[in-house]
Amino acid sequence: MRDGAEETPMPTCLCFDEMPIVRKVAPRILAKLGVETDCFETLSEAEAAHREKGGADLIILSATGGNQAVFDFVRTIRLSDAGREAVILVSLVERNIGMQMKVRRSGANGVLMKPFDADGFRETISLFMKSRVEEAA
């Protein structure tokens, strides 16, 4: 902090994914972008963290298998004060137009395709989080 200016807090991410490798790799990639990440193995753990912490700047949710509860959670997030401005990405394993439309109708900002490589993941996150990552830098 210089000249009495307030320091911009580091952007935060809440990530739900069933895959251990995603929960291991995503925080490493996001840390390089200046994003602090909490990952959860179950949707109920992610929901509890969202209620407890009051939201995150970026929310990544796995919709593997078309889990309806994920879309319900996106709607719940959007109705909360903290969730109105959050960037919400839903990860999918196939390019199914019907599923992508369901993602958009639920209130998510976009789709993150799995499996992803580090560069593709970083590029997608940067696209949606550009202004927030720049503010924290």
Secondary structure, DSSP 8 states (H G I E B T S, - for coil): --TT-------EEEEE-S-HHHHHHHHHHHHHTT-EEEEESSHHHHHHHHHHHT--SEEEEE-GGG-HHHHHHHHHHHHSTTTSS-EEEEEESS--HHHHHHHHHHT-SEEEESS--HHHHHHHHHHHHHHHHHHH-
